[in-house]
Each structure stands twice: as C-alpha cells, then as structure tokens.
Amino acid sequence: MNQPSSQTISKDHIIGIILVLASTVFFSLSGALTKLISSDTWTIISWRGAISAVFITLYVLWTGRGKPLNESFRLGWRGWLVASVGSIGSIAFIASFKLTFVANVAIIYATAPFIAALVAWVLIREKVRPVTLIAALVSLCGIAITVYGGLGLGNSLGNFLALVMTISMALMMVLIRIFTKAPVVLAAAASSLQLFILGLVMSKPFAVSSQDFRLLLLFGVIFAIAAILLTEGVRKIPAAEAGLIGAVETPLAMLFAWVLLQELPPVASFIGGGIVLITVIAHATRDFISHKKNDET
C-alpha cells in the first residue's frame, strides 16, 4: 500500500478543496443576483461578459507572464468552438433565471455530469458505466417532477432554457476533454467577449440605474473570480472530488434565492430537487471512494 509521503501534496489538496468550494459558493449566487437586477436579460449578459472578460484576460496575462503575447492569446478554432458553446450556455443560463425559479435551474443543471457522459458516448463513443446510466435515469425522473410542478405557473420556457444551458455546458465539458490542448481559461475570456458584443447589439447596456450598475459589476466580478478559482482548484484535486463538492451548488443556490429573494418554489421542485441531489451526491461519492481505493492500491 502506497501512503502519501509529501506534506506538500496534502497542502495542495486542501488548497484545491478550498478553491473549488469557494468557486461553488460564488457560482451559486448567480441566480439570486440575476433576479435582483431589474435590467433586461441582454443587458445583464452584456455587462457580465464585459466585466468577466476584463478580469479573466488579466488573469491570462498574469499566468502567461514571461511568454510572448501571441502564445498566451492563441485560441485557435478549437478554443473558439469551446467559447461559442459556452456562450450559448451562458445566454440560456441567465435567461432561464428570469423565467423560472432559481431552484429549478439549479436542479436541472445538477444533472450536467450525467448529460456529459451521454454526450461523450454520442461524440466519441466513450463507454457509459451502468451506474451512471441508472443515475441519469433517476435524475431524469427528478427533473420531470420539477418541470411538472411548474406547469401552469408560466415557467415552461425557463425550464427549457435551463435544459439548453445544461446540455451546452455538458457539451463544453466533453469538448474540453477532446481538445486537451485548448486554452480553457482564454476560451472563457473569449466567451465573455462574445456575450458583451451580443448584448451590446441586442440591448442598451449603458442605460442602467446606479443600483443595477453596482449589481452588474458585482455579478461580473463574482463570475470571473468563480471561474478562476475553479480553474486553479481542479488542478489540485481529483475530478471525482471536485464533482462531489460541486453538488453543493444546488442547495446553496436555493438557499440564496430564499434569503435574498424570499423565493420559495413549488413543493414539486423540492421533491424533484431532492431526488436529483441525492442521486448526484451518491454517484459522486461512489466515484470519490473508488478513486481513493485506487490511490491506496
């Protein structure tokens, strides 16, 4: 049995957990912040894109210091493809919050790992484990209950956009795995730039109130910080552990929506959300335990 022998590894592991957990907390604020902003969807998209692009670009410059600029900012068609898929997901993500409960979006998005597994099977014929397939089917039941509970409340379009966002994010996860050399962080900056330009065309982003401007600034900064923390964190811990920590985003998003918005979704959302959350945590825990056993042998 091999035992960890370096204190440095243990320290990096702890730092990785803290970074991923912090990014999860920041990401879970997205729904509440979007609903607190009174501006239209495209204005929010534009500002979030502009602010995030600046911060993420500065991060790319900092991490690439000492390298030629053309090397640090070489995106290529693979990077632009990842960025564009991410932009579609971000647009659907922000729009969905305006049209349905934060809880519903968080519940549907929690199934992204399972959808990613199915997308990987379709694109690269990556084998889907039976346990993952079962978890995906159980989660689908949870989503069905959540969506059914929203029927008649005018939330159908928002739920659909949340599903579009989840599929887009799942596709982006798979593309990142396929294009191993694609500059992921730079792609996030390019995606943010795309969002800014689209929002600029579709709305009047500068016609916002001072209160909205402060919230938009906060939203953009929080997203950029969350993306950077996640990027650094996942480098230090196994994917299974990162996935387990990421499952915390669903209940946190619901909690922030309740505290900041006094938003309580229908009972069906709690039932469906419970099914999805238990399934996601059980699946991630199984992967985490399996990874630990492999490390010890």
Buried (B, 14 or more C-beta within 10 A) or exposed (E): EEEEEEEEEEEBBEBBBBBBBBBBBBBBBBBBBBBBBEBBBBBBBBBBBBBBBBBBBEBBEEBBEEEEEEEBBEBBEBBBBBBBBBBBBBBBBBBBBBBBBBBBBBBBBBBBBBBBBBBBBEEEEBEBEEEBBEBBEBBBEBBEBBBEBBEEBEBBEBBBBBBBBBBBBBBBBBBBBBBEEBBBBBBBBBBBBBBBBBBBEBBEBEEBEEEBBEBBBBBBBBBBBBBBBBBBBBEBBBEBBBBBBBBBBBBBBBBBBBEBBEBEBBEBBBBBBBBBBBBBBBBBBBBBEEBEEEEEE
